[in-house]
Amino acid sequence: MAITIKEVAKLAGVSPSTVSRTCTDNPKISEKTKEKVRKAMKELGYTPNFQASNLVTKNSKTIGVILPMAEKNTYQNTFFLEVIHGISQCCNNSGYMNTIISGNSKEELFDTINSVIKSGKVDGFILLYSKGEDPVVNHLVSKNFPYAIIGKPATHENTTIYVDNDNITAGKDATSYLISLGHKKIIFFYNKGHRVFVQDRKLGYISALAEYNIPFDPALCIEEKEIVEKENEYFKEIFSLPDPPSAIIAIDDITALNLEKTLAGLRIDIPDDISMICFNNSLITNLTNPPLTCVDINNYQLGFQVAEQIIKHLLTPDTMATKIIVPHSIVERKSCKKR
């Protein structure tokens, strides 16, 4: 015979409604009470019927996770896999599901978003990116539909739920770390310059140089698309200078991986000829040769926190939009050395 919610309530010493609210991770129930209820559920082998409760509340209990529109490397970037892992774990804990939403064009993405909104298949969205003048954000705002962002919003900041790192400080810390090793000519190598986090890390880079009285050289701040298919020529030229750069900051681990390959082809050794630090600290950074020193931005935690915030706001819609900053740290490996 199936265990009932009343039996769980009796064992936990609470009301059946408290058990029901615990199953949906209602913030009005204390963590102490939730733990007591969950212990009783586990002891009795009770499994909540989320599908039945969804019919009563008319909620889908599903979060739509929006990926960037068809960009190179999006589906190979372990950053997104680790973030989605965090989102999924939080959703599982709260009795929610998540579904991935993407598109090869703005029109395709809008069609999918509108379709799931009209069908009631999602209660809210999480955007795994933030960029200036984002038509998706403007569209969701116009629909008055709940959403949260990983990254600092370029618009509607005061009313947007978001989870981010302090990317200005992260960029500054990466640069200061290299300066502490004796490096003064440092390349800042990036892509997706329209993204807010890229501009913030760049500001941090410039700020650290200023703090150490090192002149900012715009020629050392290079966007990947500016040298695409000319990488060999660019690095040959820059390393033929009388005083070449001695370090590189790569905007993420995928970019760093591509740089390693390019530099290896030119017989430029890491770290003997040039030191390298990157952001993200995904699994691949420890598998490269040499393993990459990284700024760990806690990808999993970004995902977990953004899911937790959107779910809290879905359960209590009148609360103010929260802004969460996830801390970062530098993980030292073998791609950097003292000058």
C-alpha positions in Angstrom: 0.0 0.0 0.0 1.3 3.5 -0.9 2.5 5.7 1.8 0.2 8.8 2.2 1.1 12.4 3.0 -0.8 12.1 6.3 1.4 9.3 7.4 4.5 11.4 6.7 2.9 14.3 8.6 2.2 12.1 11.6 5.7 10.8 11.8 7.2 14.2 11.4 4.8 15.8 13.9 3.6 18.4 11.4 0.4 19.1 9.4 -0.1 17.6 5.9 0.0 21.1 4.4 3.5 21.5 5.8 4.6 18.3 4.2 3.1 19.5 0.9 4.9 22.8 1.2 8.2 21.1 2.0 7.8 19.1 -1.2 7.8 22.3 -3.2 10.6 23.9 -1.1 8.3 26.7 0.1 10.5 29.4 1.7 7.9 30.0 4.4 8.8 26.6 5.9 11.9 26.7 8.1 14.9 24.6 7.1 14.7 22.8 10.4 11.1 21.7 9.7 12.0 20.8 6.1 14.8 18.5 7.3 12.4 16.8 9.8 9.8 16.2 7.0 12.4 14.9 4.6 13.8 12.5 7.2 10.3 11.1 7.7 9.7 10.8 3.9 13.0 8.9 3.6 12.2 6.6 6.5 8.7 5.8 5.1 9.9 5.6 1.5 7.4 8.3 0.5 7.8 9.8 -3.0 5.9 13.1 -3.7 3.4 13.1 -6.6 4.6 16.3 -8.3 2.4 15.7 -11.4 -0.8 15.6 -9.3 0.2 18.7 -7.4 0.9 20.5 -10.7 -2.6 19.9 -11.9 -4.0 21.5 -8.7 -1.7 24.5 -8.8 -1.7 24.8 -12.6 2.1 25.2 -12.6 4.4 23.3 -14.9 7.1 23.0 -12.2 9.6 23.4 -15.1 12.3 26.0 -15.7 13.4 26.9 -19.3 17.2 27.2 -19.7 18.1 29.5 -22.6 21.4 29.0 -24.3 23.2 31.7 -26.3 22.1 31.7 -30.0 24.1 29.3 -32.1 27.6 30.5 -31.3 30.8 28.6 -32.0 31.8 26.3 -29.1 28.6 26.8 -27.2 27.8 23.1 -27.2 31.4 22.1 -26.5 32.0 24.5 -23.7 32.1 22.7 -20.4 31.1 25.9 -18.6 27.5 25.4 -19.8 27.6 21.7 -18.8 28.7 22.5 -15.3 26.2 25.4 -14.9 23.4 23.2 -16.1 24.5 20.5 -13.7 24.0 23.0 -10.9 20.6 24.1 -12.2 19.4 20.5 -12.5 20.5 19.6 -9.0 18.7 22.6 -7.5 15.6 21.8 -9.5 15.7 18.2 -8.4 15.9 19.3 -4.8 12.8 21.6 -5.2 10.7 19.2 -7.3 11.2 21.1 -10.5 12.4 20.0 -13.9 14.4 22.0 -16.5 14.3 22.0 -20.2 17.0 23.4 -22.6 15.9 26.1 -25.1 18.1 27.2 -28.0 17.9 28.4 -31.6 20.0 29.0 -34.7 18.4 32.4 -35.2 16.6 35.1 -33.3 13.3 34.2 -35.0 13.7 30.5 -34.1 14.5 31.2 -30.5 11.6 33.6 -30.2 9.2 31.1 -31.7 10.3 28.4 -29.2 10.1 30.8 -26.2 6.6 32.0 -27.3 5.5 28.4 -27.8 6.5 27.2 -24.3 5.0 30.4 -22.7 1.6 29.9 -24.5 1.5 26.2 -23.8 2.3 26.8 -20.1 5.2 24.4 -20.3 7.5 26.5 -18.2 7.0 28.8 -15.2 10.1 30.9 -15.8 13.4 31.1 -17.7 17.1 31.2 -16.9 19.4 32.9 -19.4 22.9 31.4 -19.3 24.5 34.7 -20.6 24.2 38.4 -20.5 24.9 40.8 -23.3 24.1 44.4 -24.3 20.8 45.1 -26.1 19.5 41.5 -25.8 16.3 41.1 -27.7 15.4 38.0 -25.6 15.5 39.9 -22.4 13.4 42.8 -23.9 10.9 40.2 -25.2 10.5 38.5 -21.8 10.1 41.9 -20.1 7.4 42.9 -22.6 5.6 39.6 -21.8 6.1 40.2 -18.0 7.4 36.7 -17.8 9.7 35.6 -14.9 13.4 35.2 -15.8 16.8 35.2 -14.2 20.3 35.7 -15.7 23.7 34.3 -15.1 25.8 37.5 -15.4 25.2 41.1 -14.7 22.3 42.4 -16.8 23.0 45.1 -19.4 19.5 46.5 -18.9 16.7 46.3 -16.4 19.3 45.7 -13.7 17.2 46.9 -10.8 14.3 44.5 -11.6 16.2 41.5 -12.8 17.1 38.4 -10.8 20.7 37.6 -11.5 23.7 35.6 -10.2 27.2 36.6 -11.2 30.8 36.8 -10.2 32.5 40.1 -9.5 34.1 40.0 -12.9 35.9 43.3 -12.5 37.7 42.0 -9.4 38.3 38.7 -11.1 40.0 40.4 -14.0 42.0 42.5 -11.6 43.0 39.5 -9.5 44.2 37.5 -12.6 46.3 40.5 -13.8 47.7 41.2 -10.3 48.7 37.5 -9.9 50.8 37.8 -13.1 52.3 41.1 -12.0 53.2 39.5 -8.7 55.3 37.0 -10.7 57.2 39.8 -12.4 55.2 40.1 -15.6 54.6 43.6 -17.0 53.7 43.1 -20.6 50.5 41.1 -20.4 48.2 40.2 -23.3 44.4 40.3 -22.6 43.0 37.9 -25.2 39.2 37.7 -25.4 36.2 36.9 -27.5 32.5 37.8 -27.4 33.3 41.5 -26.7 29.6 42.3 -26.5 29.2 40.2 -23.4 29.0 42.1 -20.1 31.4 39.8 -18.2 34.1 40.3 -20.9 34.0 44.0 -20.6 34.1 43.8 -16.8 37.2 41.5 -16.8 38.8 43.9 -19.3 38.1 46.8 -16.9 39.7 44.7 -14.1 42.8 44.1 -16.2 43.2 47.8 -17.0 42.6 48.7 -13.3 45.3 46.3 -12.1 47.8 47.8 -14.6 47.1 51.3 -13.4 47.4 50.2 -9.7 51.0 49.0 -10.4 51.8 52.0 -12.6 52.1 49.9 -15.8 51.0 51.8 -18.9 48.0 50.3 -20.7 48.9 49.3 -24.3 45.7 48.8 -26.5 47.8 46.6 -28.8 48.0 44.0 -26.1 44.2 43.9 -25.7 43.1 41.7 -28.6 39.8 40.2 -29.6 39.9 36.8 -31.2 37.9 37.8 -34.2 40.4 40.5 -35.1 43.1 37.9 -35.8 40.9 34.9 -36.9 42.8 32.7 -39.4 45.9 35.0 -38.8 46.8 33.8 -35.3 50.2 32.5 -36.4 51.2 35.8 -38.1 50.0 37.8 -35.1 52.0 35.8 -32.5 55.1 35.6 -34.8 55.0 39.4 -35.1 54.5 40.1 -31.4 57.2 37.7 -30.3 59.7 39.2 -32.7 59.6 42.4 -30.8 62.7 43.4 -28.8 60.6 43.2 -25.6 57.8 40.7 -26.2 54.9 40.1 -23.8 55.6 37.5 -21.1 52.1 36.5 -20.1 48.6 36.1 -21.5 45.2 36.3 -19.8 42.7 34.2 -21.8 39.0 35.0 -21.3 38.0 31.4 -20.8 39.4 27.9 -20.9 38.3 27.1 -24.5 40.1 30.2 -25.7 43.2 29.2 -23.6 43.1 25.7 -25.2 43.1 27.2 -28.7 46.0 29.5 -27.7 48.0 26.6 -26.4 47.6 24.8 -29.7 48.7 27.9 -31.7 51.7 28.7 -29.5 52.8 25.0 -29.6 52.8 25.2 -33.4 55.1 28.2 -33.2 57.3 26.4 -30.7 56.5 29.1 -28.0 56.7 27.2 -24.7 54.3 27.6 -21.8 55.4 28.7 -19.3 59.1 29.1 -20.2 58.4 31.6 -23.0 55.1 32.9 -21.9 52.8 32.4 -18.8 49.1 31.9 -19.2 46.1 32.2 -16.9 42.4 31.7 -17.9 38.9 31.8 -16.4 36.4 29.0 -15.6 38.5 26.2 -14.2 36.6 23.4 -15.9 37.8 19.8 -16.1 39.8 20.4 -19.3 42.2 22.9 -17.7 43.7 20.2 -15.6 44.2 17.9 -18.6 46.2 20.3 -20.8 50.0 20.3 -21.1 50.9 22.1 -19.0 47.8 22.2 -16.7 46.4 25.7 -16.7 46.4 28.2 -13.9 42.8 29.4 -13.6 40.4 31.8 -12.0 37.8 29.4 -10.7 34.4 31.1 -11.0 32.5 28.2 -9.5 30.4 27.2 -12.5 28.3 24.7 -10.6 27.4 27.2 -7.9 26.4 29.8 -10.4 23.9 27.3 -11.8 22.6 26.2 -8.5 22.2 29.7 -7.1 20.4 31.0 -10.2 17.9 28.1 -10.1 17.4 28.6 -6.4 16.6 32.3 -6.9 14.2 31.9 -9.8 12.3 29.2 -7.9 12.1 31.3 -4.7 10.6 34.2 -6.8 8.1 31.9 -8.5 6.9 30.8 -5.1 6.8 34.3 -3.6 6.4 36.6 -6.7 6.1 39.8 -4.6 9.7 39.7 -3.3 12.3 42.0 -4.7 14.7 40.9 -7.4 17.7 39.3 -5.8 21.3 39.7 -6.9 23.8 37.1 -5.8 27.6 37.3 -6.2 29.4 34.0 -6.3 33.1 34.2 -5.1 36.0 33.3 -7.3 39.5 32.0 -6.5 42.8 31.5 -8.3 43.9 27.8 -8.8 47.6 27.7 -9.4 49.0 25.0 -11.7 52.0 24.9 -14.1 51.2 27.4 -16.8 52.7 30.4 -15.0 56.2 31.1 -13.7 58.2 33.9 -12.3 60.2 36.2 -14.5 
